[in-house]
């Protein structure tokens, strides 16, 4: 058995897949300990995973909701800048409080979300660590644009130049994070991070993005990068009431802007207006950002709820309007559903670009969102069979891989902690540390 410590960004789109992976690792007799702020404790403990509090003074209970409310009011580059500030502040806290918490947990190795900067703690303490990507992975390859840009991939010289400039811009925008991290790394005698991929594990980078949804550039990207599939565990989702009796049998359009950037009444009203004339029933999930009463009466009389049991709703849906958060996209494609993507910021433009590249949906940029454009996109994905066919191609590809099991296999193999049939580990803590 190995003791594995995990750090991740405190958002639903990161915690849900981490919990699924943690439960898979614990099923294999490993111990997973998640380090987080107070607002994440209930969700992590509810999954049956051990929780260790960090940042009690900096992030008292209720802080996360205030931060998410602010994020929900932003879009585009402002979203990314605000997220950078959040990550910078969290990194400062983790680098201060994290080493003592990790030492006390007596870990063998660590699992680090690519949106988190705790890899430096692992380096400082001499622990091997693996990077986990809950958004499109950070890639040092100029054929692929940085994860936050809405560009397509390509091997042409202008495309590669654009992508290199984009990576430099990304590092410049994120420079407040790296200033904090590098200041602490100097104190610890570690080399400075000079690029956005420098903080990744030298052992392995595991992404839940399936290879079928990645840009097709013809050759392997990196031997350290492992594409798997969605980390899903329906048993770990909290139960949510839903008025199933209100479904009337018409094709179901499910719309969600996720749980973070969901405070725009204008976008929700536009979605309702776009769907109203269609022979379809709309279910709007507000993701906790708004109260249904704030929207008032909506055309078409859609079902409007704070949250939905998303995995169950998707099994009944005909198509999905999404902010292009990776988890919602993967869960939709698991059901073979075509998509209309309205990305708001952060990694969502990059996810949307991959949806368009594989042909499984249509992008309507938020700055160009109108009722007529959204309705036209919906009619296309509902009526033109090529979109559903592309979504089902990805569905079939994902059905051949159990994402969380494949990720756990990679973690065990890289760290040499696979449990033998006799119940002994293939390698002990000494070997684990040597692997770093």
C-alpha positions in Angstrom: 0.0 0.0 0.0 1.2 3.5 -0.9 0.2 6.7 0.9 -0.6 9.3 -1.8 -1.3 13.0 -1.1 -3.4 15.0 -3.5 -3.7 18.7 -4.1 -6.3 20.2 -6.5 -8.0 23.4 -7.5 -11.1 23.8 -5.2 -13.7 23.7 -7.9 -16.4 21.1 -8.7 -14.8 20.3 -12.1 -11.6 19.4 -10.3 -12.9 17.8 -7.1 -15.3 15.4 -8.8 -12.8 13.7 -11.1 -10.2 13.6 -8.3 -12.7 11.9 -6.0 -13.4 9.3 -8.7 -9.7 8.6 -9.2 -9.0 8.6 -5.4 -11.7 6.0 -4.9 -10.2 3.8 -7.6 -6.8 4.0 -6.0 -8.2 3.2 -2.6 -10.1 0.2 -4.1 -6.6 -1.0 -5.0 -5.6 -0.8 -1.3 -3.7 2.5 -1.6 -4.4 5.4 0.8 -5.3 8.8 -0.6 -5.2 12.0 1.5 -6.5 15.2 0.0 -5.2 18.5 1.2 -7.6 21.4 0.9 -9.3 24.5 2.2 -12.3 24.4 4.6 -14.9 24.8 1.9 -13.9 21.5 0.2 -13.9 19.4 3.4 -17.5 18.3 3.3 -17.4 17.2 -0.3 -14.2 15.2 0.1 -15.2 13.5 3.3 -18.6 12.6 1.8 -16.7 10.6 -0.8 -15.0 8.7 2.0 -11.6 10.2 1.3 -9.3 11.5 4.1 -9.1 15.2 4.3 -6.3 17.4 5.8 -7.0 21.1 6.2 -4.6 23.8 5.0 -5.1 27.5 4.8 -7.5 27.8 7.7 -6.6 31.4 8.4 -6.5 32.5 4.7 -9.6 30.6 3.5 -12.2 30.4 6.3 -15.5 28.6 5.5 -17.5 30.6 3.0 -14.6 32.1 1.2 -15.0 29.9 -1.9 -18.5 31.0 -2.6 -17.5 34.6 -2.5 -14.7 34.0 -5.0 -16.9 32.0 -7.3 -19.6 34.7 -7.3 -17.0 37.2 -8.4 -15.7 34.8 -11.1 -19.2 34.3 -12.3 -19.5 37.9 -13.2 -16.5 37.9 -15.5 -15.7 36.5 -19.0 -12.8 36.3 -21.5 -9.4 37.6 -20.4 -10.8 39.1 -17.2 -11.8 35.6 -16.1 -8.2 34.3 -16.7 -6.6 37.2 -14.8 -8.9 36.7 -11.9 -8.1 33.0 -11.8 -4.4 33.8 -11.9 -4.9 36.0 -8.8 -6.7 33.2 -7.1 -4.0 30.7 -7.9 -1.3 33.1 -6.8 -2.9 33.6 -3.4 -3.5 29.9 -3.0 0.1 29.1 -4.0 1.4 31.5 -1.4 -0.6 29.8 1.3 0.3 26.3 0.1 4.0 27.0 -0.1 3.9 28.3 3.5 1.6 25.7 5.1 1.9 22.7 2.8 5.3 21.3 3.7 4.4 20.8 7.4 1.0 19.2 6.4 2.7 16.9 3.9 5.4 15.9 6.4 2.8 15.1 9.0 0.9 12.8 6.6 4.0 10.6 6.0 3.4 10.3 2.3 5.1 8.1 -0.3 4.2 10.2 -3.3 1.9 13.1 -4.4 -0.7 13.7 -7.1 -0.8 17.4 -8.2 -3.5 19.1 -10.2 -1.9 21.2 -13.0 -4.0 24.1 -11.8 -2.2 23.8 -8.4 1.4 24.7 -7.6 2.1 22.1 -4.9 4.6 20.3 -7.1 7.3 22.5 -5.6 6.4 21.1 -2.2 7.0 17.6 -3.5 10.4 18.7 -5.0 11.4 20.4 -1.7 10.5 17.3 0.3 12.1 14.8 -2.2 8.8 13.1 -3.0 7.9 11.8 -6.4 4.8 13.4 -7.9 2.5 12.9 -10.9 0.7 15.8 -12.6 -3.1 15.4 -13.2 -4.8 17.5 -15.9 -8.5 18.2 -15.3 -8.5 20.6 -18.2 -6.7 20.3 -21.5 -3.1 19.4 -20.5 -0.3 21.9 -20.5 1.8 20.9 -23.5 5.2 22.1 -24.6 4.5 21.6 -28.3 4.1 24.6 -30.6 1.7 22.7 -32.9 -0.9 22.9 -30.1 -2.2 26.2 -28.8 -2.1 26.9 -25.0 -5.1 25.4 -23.3 -6.9 28.7 -22.8 -7.0 29.9 -26.4 -9.8 29.2 -28.9 -7.3 28.3 -31.7 -7.0 25.2 -33.8 -3.8 23.2 -33.9 -1.5 22.9 -36.9 2.0 22.3 -38.2 2.3 25.4 -40.4 5.0 28.0 -39.6 2.5 30.8 -38.9 0.4 28.5 -36.6 3.5 27.4 -34.7 4.7 31.0 -34.3 1.2 32.1 -33.1 1.2 29.2 -30.6 4.7 30.1 -29.3 3.7 33.7 -28.8 0.5 32.5 -27.1 2.6 30.4 -24.7 4.8 33.5 -23.9 1.6 35.6 -23.3 0.2 32.9 -21.0 3.4 32.9 -19.0 3.4 36.7 -18.8 -0.2 36.8 -17.6 0.6 34.1 -15.1 3.8 35.7 -14.0 2.4 36.8 -10.6 2.0 33.1 -9.8 5.5 32.2 -10.8 7.0 35.2 -8.9 5.6 33.8 -5.7 6.6 30.2 -6.5 10.1 31.1 -7.6 10.7 33.2 -4.6 10.0 30.2 -2.4 11.9 27.9 -4.7 15.0 30.0 -4.3 14.7 29.7 -0.5 14.5 26.0 -0.9 17.5 25.8 -3.3 15.4 24.7 -6.3 15.8 26.0 -9.8 13.4 28.7 -11.0 10.4 27.8 -13.2 10.8 29.6 -16.5 7.8 28.3 -18.4 4.3 27.1 -17.8 5.2 23.5 -18.3 8.3 23.6 -16.0 6.1 22.8 -12.9 4.9 19.5 -14.4 6.0 16.2 -13.1 9.2 14.7 -14.7 7.6 11.3 -14.2 4.2 11.5 -15.8 1.4 13.8 -16.8 -2.0 12.1 -16.7 -5.0 13.8 -18.4 -8.7 12.7 -18.4 -8.9 14.3 -21.9 -9.3 11.3 -24.2 -7.1 11.0 -27.2 -10.2 11.0 -29.4 -10.9 14.6 -28.3 -7.4 15.9 -28.7 -6.2 17.8 -31.8 -5.1 15.3 -34.4 -1.6 16.4 -35.3 -0.4 13.0 -36.5 2.3 12.0 -34.1 2.7 11.5 -30.4 3.2 14.7 -28.4 5.2 13.6 -25.4 6.2 10.2 -23.9 5.3 11.6 -20.4 1.8 12.6 -21.4 -0.9 9.9 -21.0 -4.4 10.4 -22.4 -7.0 8.4 -20.6 -10.7 9.2 -20.4 -13.2 10.8 -18.0 -12.8 10.0 -14.3 -16.4 9.2 -13.6 -17.9 7.6 -10.5 -21.7 8.2 -10.3 -21.8 6.7 -6.8 -19.7 9.7 -5.6 -22.2 12.3 -6.8 -24.4 13.8 -4.1 -28.1 13.0 -4.6 -30.1 15.9 -6.2 -33.9 16.1 -6.4 -35.3 16.8 -9.9 -39.0 17.1 -11.1 -38.8 14.2 -13.4 -42.6 14.3 -13.8 -42.3 17.6 -15.7 -40.5 16.0 -18.6 -43.0 15.8 -21.4 -41.4 13.5 -24.0 -40.2 16.1 -26.4 -36.4 16.1 -27.4 -34.6 17.3 -24.3 -32.1 20.2 -24.6 -30.0 20.4 -21.4 -28.2 23.7 -20.7 -25.6 24.4 -18.1 -22.9 27.0 -17.5 -21.2 24.9 -14.8 -20.8 25.8 -11.2 -18.4 28.7 -11.3 -19.1 31.1 -14.2 -22.9 31.0 -14.1 -24.1 34.4 -12.9 -25.2 35.8 -16.2 -29.0 36.2 -16.4 -28.6 37.5 -19.9 -27.1 34.2 -21.2 -29.7 32.1 -19.5 -32.5 34.3 -21.0 -30.9 34.0 -24.4 -30.8 30.2 -24.2 -34.5 30.2 -23.3 -35.4 32.5 -26.1 -33.4 30.4 -28.6 -35.1 27.2 -27.5 -38.7 28.5 -27.2 -39.8 28.1 -30.8 -38.1 24.6 -31.2 -40.0 21.3 -30.8 -37.9 20.6 -27.7 -38.0 20.9 -24.0 -35.3 22.9 -22.2 -33.8 22.1 -18.8 -31.7 24.9 -17.4 -29.3 24.2 -14.6 -28.2 27.3 -12.8 -25.3 25.6 -11.0 -25.9 27.5 -7.8 -25.0 30.8 -9.2 -28.5 32.3 -9.3 -31.8 31.6 -7.8 -34.5 30.5 -10.4 -36.6 33.4 -9.2 -34.0 35.9 -10.4 -34.7 34.9 -14.0 -38.4 35.5 -13.8 -40.8 34.1 -16.4 -38.9 32.6 -19.4 -40.2 32.0 -22.9 -41.0 28.3 -23.7 -41.6 27.6 -20.0 -38.3 25.7 -19.4 -37.6 23.6 -16.3 -35.2 25.8 -14.3 -33.5 24.4 -11.3 -30.4 25.3 -9.2 -28.8 21.9 -9.8 -29.5 18.8 -11.7 -28.4 15.1 -11.4 -26.3 15.7 -14.5 -25.4 12.1 -15.3 -29.0 11.0 -15.3 -30.2 14.1 -17.3 -27.7 13.4 -20.0 -29.0 9.9 -20.5 -32.3 11.5 -21.6 -31.0 14.5 -23.5 -30.8 15.1 -27.3 -28.2 17.8 -27.1 -26.3 20.0 -24.7 -25.7 23.7 -24.5 -22.5 24.0 -22.4 -19.9 26.5 -21.2 -17.4 23.9 -22.5 -16.1 22.9 -19.1 -14.2 19.7 -19.6 -16.3 17.5 -17.2 -19.6 18.5 -18.7 -18.2 17.9 -22.2 -16.8 14.5 -21.4 -20.0 13.4 -19.6 -22.1 14.6 -22.6 -19.9 12.8 -25.1 -20.0 9.7 -22.9 -23.7 9.6 -23.9 -22.9 10.4 -27.6 -24.5 13.9 -27.4 -23.7 16.7 -29.9 -22.9 20.0 -28.3 -23.3 23.7 -28.6 -20.4 25.4 -26.8 -20.6 28.9 -25.3 -17.2 29.2 -23.6 -16.8 31.9 -20.9 -13.1 31.8 -20.1 -10.2 29.9 -18.6 -9.8 26.5 -20.2 -13.2 26.6 -21.9 -12.2 28.2 -25.2 -9.6 25.4 -25.6 -12.1 22.7 -24.9 -14.5 24.3 -27.3 -11.8 24.4 -30.0 -11.4 20.6 -29.6 -15.2 20.1 -29.9 -15.2 22.0 -33.2 -12.0 20.2 -34.4 -13.6 16.7 -34.0 -16.9 17.8 -35.5 -19.0 17.0 -32.4 -20.5 20.4 -32.0 -20.6 24.1 -32.8 -19.0 27.1 -31.0 -21.0 30.3 -30.3 -18.5 32.7 -28.7 -20.0 34.5 -25.8 -19.2 37.9 -27.2 -21.2 37.0 -30.4 -24.0 35.3 -28.6 -27.5 36.2 -29.9 -30.8 34.4 -29.9 -30.7 33.8 -33.6 -27.1 32.5 -33.7 -27.7 30.1 -30.8 -31.0 28.9 -32.3 -29.3 28.2 -35.6 -26.5 26.3 -33.9 -29.1 24.2 -32.0 -31.0 23.4 -35.1 -27.9 22.3 -36.8 -26.7 19.9 -34.1 -30.2 18.5 -33.7 -31.0 18.1 -37.4 -27.7 17.5 -39.1 -26.6 13.9 -38.5 -22.8 14.5 -38.8 -22.6 16.2 -35.4 -24.2 13.2 -33.6 -22.1 10.8 -35.7 -18.9 12.6 -34.6 -20.1 12.6 -30.9 -20.8 8.9 -31.1 -17.3 8.2 -32.6 -15.8 9.8 -29.5 -18.3 7.9 -27.3 -17.2 4.6 -28.8 -13.5 5.5 -28.4 -14.1 6.3 -24.7 -16.1 3.1 -24.2 -12.9 1.2 -24.9 -11.1 2.9 -21.9 -12.1 3.1 -18.3 -10.6 6.5 -17.6 -10.1 6.3 -13.9 -8.8 2.7 -14.1 -6.4 3.6 -16.8 -5.1 6.6 -14.8 -4.7 4.4 -11.7 -2.7 1.9 -13.8 -0.4 4.6 -15.0 0.1 6.0 -11.5 0.9 2.6 -10.1 3.3 1.7 -12.9 5.1 5.0 -12.8 5.4 5.0 -9.1 6.0 1.2 -9.0 3.3 0.7 -6.4 1.1 -1.9 -8.1 -0.3 -4.4 -5.6 0.7 -8.0 -6.5 -1.9 -10.8 -6.3 -0.3 -12.1 -3.1 -1.0 -8.7 -1.5 2.5 -7.3 -1.5 3.5 -4.1 -3.2 5.9 -4.2 -6.1 8.0 -1.4 -4.6 8.2 0.2 -1.2 8.7 3.8 -0.1 12.5 3.7 -0.7 11.9 2.9 -4.4 9.2 5.5 -4.6 11.6 8.3 -3.5 14.3 7.0 -5.8 11.8 7.2 -8.7 11.8 11.0 -8.4 
